[in-house]
């Protein structure tokens, strides 16, 4: 088993990733839940909003980090 070196990750980057995961993960989870509940419109809206948040996150990370 090896150790992962996390010394290169700044505190600002860690907080940014954490905040986006707090938003991104529930969007996809709720989208899947709504699809299982046969609420297709709400499910796809959650999935689409999760995708939009992901694109914003990728743009933000490429600009600032």
Backbone torsions as a table, in degrees:
resi	resn	phi	psi	omega
1	UNK	NA	135.2	-179.0
2	UNK	-111.3	160.8	177.5
3	UNK	-99.1	147.0	178.5
4	UNK	-97.4	130.3	179.8
5	UNK	-84.5	111.3	-179.8
6	UNK	-106.9	17.3	-177.8
7	UNK	-71.9	-19.8	-179.8
8	UNK	-82.0	-9.7	-178.5
9	UNK	-87.1	122.8	179.7
10	UNK	-79.6	163.6	179.5
11	UNK	-66.2	-36.3	179.1
12	UNK	-64.7	-40.5	178.9
13	UNK	-67.7	-40.2	179.1
14	UNK	-61.9	-45.1	179.9
15	UNK	-65.8	-39.8	178.8
16	UNK	-62.4	-47.0	179.1
17	UNK	-63.4	-41.3	179.8
18	UNK	-62.5	-45.1	-179.7
19	UNK	-65.2	-40.4	178.8
20	UNK	-68.9	-34.5	176.8
21	UNK	-68.2	-33.5	177.4
22	UNK	-64.0	-30.6	179.0
23	UNK	-88.7	-42.7	-171.2
24	UNK	-71.2	-46.0	-176.4
25	UNK	-62.1	-45.8	178.2
26	UNK	-64.4	-31.1	178.9
27	UNK	-61.6	-48.1	179.5
28	UNK	-68.9	-38.2	179.4
29	UNK	-64.3	-45.6	178.2
30	UNK	-66.0	-34.7	177.4
31	UNK	-62.7	-45.1	178.2
32	UNK	-65.6	-41.2	178.3
33	UNK	-61.1	-44.6	179.4
34	UNK	-65.4	-34.7	177.4
35	UNK	-66.9	-38.1	176.4
36	UNK	-68.3	-26.0	178.0
37	UNK	-86.4	7.5	-179.5
38	UNK	62.6	29.8	173.2
39	UNK	-106.0	77.2	-170.3
40	UNK	-64.2	-41.3	-177.7
41	UNK	-63.4	-47.3	179.7
42	UNK	-65.5	-39.5	179.7
43	UNK	-62.4	-46.3	179.6
44	UNK	-70.0	-30.5	176.5
45	UNK	-67.2	-41.3	176.1
46	UNK	-63.8	-42.5	179.6
47	UNK	-65.5	-41.0	178.5
48	UNK	-65.8	-41.6	178.6
49	UNK	-67.5	-35.0	174.4
50	UNK	-63.5	-39.2	177.6
51	UNK	-66.0	-39.9	177.5
52	UNK	-63.9	-42.8	177.5
53	UNK	-62.7	-38.4	178.5
54	UNK	-64.0	-42.7	179.2
55	UNK	-65.3	-41.6	176.7
56	UNK	-62.0	-41.9	178.9
57	UNK	-61.6	-46.0	-180.0
58	UNK	-63.0	-40.5	178.0
59	UNK	-64.8	-45.1	179.8
60	UNK	-60.9	-44.2	-178.7
61	UNK	-68.1	-36.7	-179.8
62	UNK	-72.8	-27.8	179.3
63	UNK	-80.1	-47.4	-170.3
64	UNK	-96.8	-20.9	-178.1
65	UNK	-123.7	NA	NA
